[in-house]
Amino acid sequence: MIAAVASIIAFAASRTEAIKAEPIKAELLETQEQETETRTIETVAAAPEPTTEAALIKSMDWDADEAYILAKIAMAEAEGEDTEGKALVILTVLNRVWSPQFPGTIEEVIAEENAFSSYSNGRYDRVEPDEDCWAALALVQIEHWDESQGALYFERTPEPGESTWHSRNLVTLFIHGNHTFYREEERDGD
């Protein structure tokens, strides 16, 4: 166990050195790594009971690779939006992860067939997150900003009179920038 903790600490230290040139990204990843290091040490010391599924709901506990995936989907889907618009895309992904009707990991949610047009059309593969995407991720993870109202879907805001699958089949929550955000209709017993 001690060797595992030492390995995680060494990984965190090397990861932090590699990204010092990018302040927002570095701060976010450093915070994640410190939290992982602390949780690992506490886990070894306390040997807690196994984690239940309920404890993972609304978890902000993701690793550096998942952080990159979230920042990248924000860039692919909301490059022209403000920081909050990018954060809303990130939150929509997370809302899906936290929902039992979608896959349970960030990567699986983004890669789900036809879930995000930028993933389906290849844009996701061609972009790299900019500083504002990392700021959006910090807004969500560090500042716990969440104005998503539980949105599970979004799309480019339809033109007046334009009918889309989203507008016909989902409940409209709000518009932010060029995106309209939606959730599913609540059913009896939900």
N, C-alpha and C positions, 0 to 999 in steps of 0.2 A: 504494500500500500504506500509506504513512504517513497519508494521508487517512482510510483505513479504520480504522486504529488510533485516530486522533484522534476519529473518529465513535463508536467503541465506548467510548472513555474518557468522552466527553461524555455518552453515553447512560447509562453506569454512574453518573456523578456526579449526573445529574438524577434517576435512579431512586432513588438512596440518599436524596436530599433529600426525595422524596415520601413516604417511609415511616418517617421518624425517629420518629414517634409510636408505632410498634408495635415495641418493642425486640427481641423474639425474631425476628419476621419480618424486621426491618431487619438484624439481625446475620446471619441466614442469607443474605438476598439480597446483603448487602454482601460476604460471603465468596465467594459465587458470582461476583459481578461482579469482585472482585479477582482471582480465579482465572482468569476469562475474559480480563481485561486482561493478566495475566501471560502466559497461554498465547498470546494474540494477538501480544504484543510478541516473545515467544520464537520464534513461528512466523515472523514477518517477519524477525527477525535470523538465525535458523538455517536457514530454508527446509528443513525436514525432509522425509523421504520421505513419500509419501502414506500416510494412515492405513489400516491393514488392518482387516478385519472382526474379527479376533481381538483387536485392541487395544481395541475398543469393548465387548467382553464385560465385564460387571460394572462398567461405567463409572458413576461418580457425577457425570458431567459433564452437567448439564442446566441450562437457562436459567430465568429468573425466571417465565416463563409456564408452563413444565413444573412448576416448584416449586409454583406456585399450583394447578395441576391435581391434583398429588399431595396437597396439603393439603386440597383440596376433596373428593376421593374419600375421604380419611380421615374427614372430617366426615360425609359422606353415608352411609358404611357403618358407622362406628364411633363415632358421637357420644357414646354412653353408656359407652364403654370407657375404660380408663386410657391414659396416654401410650404405653406399650408395645403395647397393643392397636391403637391407631391406627398405630403404626410397623409393626406386622405387616401391616396392610392395605396400607400403602405398599410394603413389601417384597414382598408378593405381586404387586403390579402390576409392580415392577421385575424380579422373578424371571421374569415373563412376557416382559417386554421383552428380557431376556437369553436367553430360550429360543428356539431356532429354530422351534418349533411355533406361536408366537404372533406377532402383528405386532411390528415392530421399534421403535415409538415409544411413549412414554407415552400420548399422546393416542389413538393407534390402539388400544392395548390396552384403555383405558377405554371407548372408543366401540364396541368390537366387539360385535356383536349378541348380546344375552342374556348377556354376560360379567359384568356387575355389575347387580344388581337396582335399586340406587339410580339408575343411569344410565337403565335401561329404564323405570322408573316415574316419572321426572321429579324425584325428590328431589334428585339431584345439582344440578339447575338452580336449586333453591330455597334451598340452603344456602350459607353463607359460612364458611370455616375460622375456628375460634377460636384463641386463643393456644396451647391444648394441641395442636392439629393442627400448628402451626408448630414446637412443641417436639418433636413426634414426627418431623417431617421433619429437624430438626437432629440428633436422636438417630441417625437413619440416615445422613445425609450428613456431618455433622461428626464425630460420635463413632464412626462405622462400626459401630454396633450392628446385629447381625443374628442373631436367634434364630429365624428363619423356617424353618430346616431345608429350604430350597428349596421351600417351599409355593407351589403354583400355583393353588390354589383355597381358598376358605373359605366357610362358611355359618353361619347361626345354628345353634347346637348342637341337634341333634335331641333330642326327648324320648325317654326310655328306651323301647325297642321300636319307635320311629318309624323307618321306612325312607325314605331319600331317595336321589336319583340319586347324590349324592356318596358317601354311606355304602355304597351297593351297588357302585359302579364305581371308587372311588379308594382309595388307601391313607391311612388316618388317621394323621396325624403327631402332633398334640397339640391340646389345648383351651386357649384363653386367654380369660378372661372369658366372654362369651356366644357366642364363635365357635369352631368346629372347623376346623382347617387340614388340607389334604390335598395329596397329589401323585399322579401317575399311577403305575400299576404298572410296574415296570421290566421291559422285555422283553429277551430274549436278544440280546446284541450291544450293549446300551446301556451 
